[in-house]
């Protein structure tokens, strides 16, 4: 059974989530403070954490940072629309995705499934030499990309960017994360670079509308998540 | 005032002249046989000069007449007649008059020069004193008052009014002394661009109006209008110098006020945005539970037992109440802000108020936490029961939010001879002493949880509307304890409510 840890200071939302997720076959544990959350993350050993950003004792960003210091557990942020900065901060600090309150159970479950899949993929990605995203396949070893079987010419940086997003297709990366991980430490604020590269990639992949590389305005980018893997 | 002083000086001069005439003439009277007519004339000059020194030239004229009579009567033979006799005596008398007139003139002009110098020095000192008043950080209204008052006192006007350039016409900024009638004021307002000099506007019997335009760096600022007596001629130079200083100071104060207003607006704007953010957080929180519960219930594949279904339905109902309360709070807040909140007090039993407050809270689960520790029956207060039950509900909601689930929230009631004190205590973390006032602030936001202080600021506004007070202390358990008072309605020994004694509001 999949185990979920729910952290939110609102008692009634916690209760509704416990019942709703329990009815869909998840095992849940819940707590109302970040401190409890960090303890339960170890003892309950969940597969995924649902985290509210407005906790009374610690903000969400700090929670993500502390959890990441000892665990790679996927974190799905439950956020209110107005704390955009907090949301980006939490993603930067290692959260995997977010859902905006109020959300339906169907939406939440879909996000939970995606986040769990990333976690699984992350653990066996290294052996794979070819990633497939829709019609695009990326040969990590040969550094070759094909779309519909036809070669796509990419520069080194373009390839790095695409493969970085593809390794965690469906995971939402912030501008800051991408710049830091692909361009290197010292980068972070140069979102215009990123926009240029993303546009070039989209053109070369025949994806002018951003169906494969999705834009999350003000936050970052996400690669289309498909279950096909080879 | 100026005339009074002059008249006083003159009469003193005349008195001195008269006394000295009496003394010198009596002394000379005994030696009349031994002194010449000319010597007597010489000696009689002294009293006139003394008089002039004190009283000015006009005293000299009186002195001449007086001296002339004494001289002619007492010292020019034939004695005690007005006849002069010898030609020689005519000459002596003529010389006496001419000498006295000339000397009086000289002495009088010396005296005038001296008093002018004194007045100049005095004026310079007054200007310095006046200008000193304009220095320092004064608010605009205070500065205007200062200007009007000091002009009135220093220059001795009956009334002074300071008109400031408003958006369309001149408006009264400050006034001192006797009031101007509105008719007078309407006459005073001149066309724009009046000359920046002192001029007399009208003469009305013994009274004269003076006006002086105020301008700073060429920009017209307003008009200074003064009413004084007809004969008064204020030191125009001193007044206009002071007016210039005042105009600059006023301009500076106006600029400062504008800057302050701009800053205030900016601050209000910032807080409004913060408030909007947290209100939307407060709205979204119950919505999240409702949506979650409702979408679980409508999911056919979800495996829910009947109890869980009931619990989810209950969540929807409770959270809807919470939303409703928030909306009511927001409406109340806008009523408070619009200033249309007037409590309608009636005599109510405290126990009933508490019950209504707990009912208004709506949250069944939280209701089990609440303990009414001490509420004697038959205690009546004068209160608007709708507003006060809302106050109790808001205090309880706040307590529920911060108190651990397993600890009780207590309501205590105590009474003095005229007041009833209601308090709500929780087992939460409490509030540090230095932040207790801010908790009631409309824009106060719990920085960690993002909850607004809307409920508490409404509670405070409602209690204040009753003319009562609400305070926050720490309870014995270390949690927060909110206490507010209401006026007690006494009951007489037969158990009847003494309505007459109820404080009327």
Interface residues (C-beta under 8 A of the other chain):
Chain A: X9 X10 X11 X12 X13 X15 X16 X17 X19 X20 X22 X23 X24 X25 X54 X55 X56 X57 X59 X78 X80 X81 X82 X83 X101 X102 X103 X104 X105 X106 X108
Chain B: X277 X280 X281 X284 X285 X286 X287 X288 X289 X290 X291 X292 X293 X295 X296 X299 X301 X302 X303 X304 X308 X311 X312 X315 X318 X319 X365 X405 X448 X449 X450
